[in-house]
Amino acid sequence: MDTSSIAGSSLLLKTAQSQQALSATMMKQMADQQNKMAELLSQNTRQSPQPAANSGFNFSIFA
């Protein structure tokens, strides 16, 4: 192998490694966002009013 082939192979591996690190970072950010959304939904459910006991409606926000 000549020097340029070795350098090219090294650069390709370094690029692939950088892309893998970036992908891992993006997946972590998405997971953090999903956790924040789940927490907001949980807070919204806790803060929503409970249905009236003698209401003529059977609608509920709880699934």
C-alpha positions in Angstrom: 0.0 0.0 0.0 1.2 3.4 -0.8 1.1 6.4 1.6 -2.0 8.0 -0.1 -4.0 4.8 0.2 -3.2 4.5 3.9 -4.0 8.1 4.5 -7.3 7.8 2.5 -8.3 4.7 4.5 -7.5 6.4 7.8 -9.6 9.4 6.8 -12.5 7.2 5.8 -12.4 5.5 9.1 -12.2 8.8 11.0 -15.1 10.1 9.0 -17.2 7.0 9.7 -16.3 7.3 13.4 -17.4 11.0 13.5 -20.7 10.1 11.8 -21.3 7.4 14.3 -20.6 9.7 17.2 -23.0 12.3 15.7 -25.7 9.7 15.2 -25.4 8.6 18.8 -25.6 12.3 20.0 -28.7 12.8 17.8 -30.4 9.7 19.2 -29.7 10.9 22.8 -31.2 14.3 22.0 -34.3 12.6 20.6 -34.6 10.4 23.6 -34.3 13.5 25.9 -37.0 15.3 23.9 -39.3 12.3 24.2 -38.7 12.1 27.9 -39.5 15.9 28.2 -42.7 15.4 26.2 -43.8 12.4 28.4 -43.2 14.5 31.5 -45.2 17.4 30.1 -48.1 15.0 29.3 -47.9 13.5 32.7 -48.0 17.0 34.3 -51.0 17.9 32.1 -52.8 14.8 33.1 -52.2 15.5 36.8 -53.4 19.1 36.5 -56.5 18.4 34.4 -59.8 18.6 36.3 -61.5 15.3 37.3 -64.9 14.6 35.9 -67.9 15.5 38.0 -69.4 12.6 39.9 -73.0 13.3 38.8 -72.3 14.5 35.3 -74.5 13.3 32.5 -71.5 12.9 30.3 -69.2 9.9 30.2 -66.3 11.6 28.5 -62.9 11.3 30.1 -59.4 12.4 29.1 -57.9 9.3 30.7 -57.0 6.5 28.3 
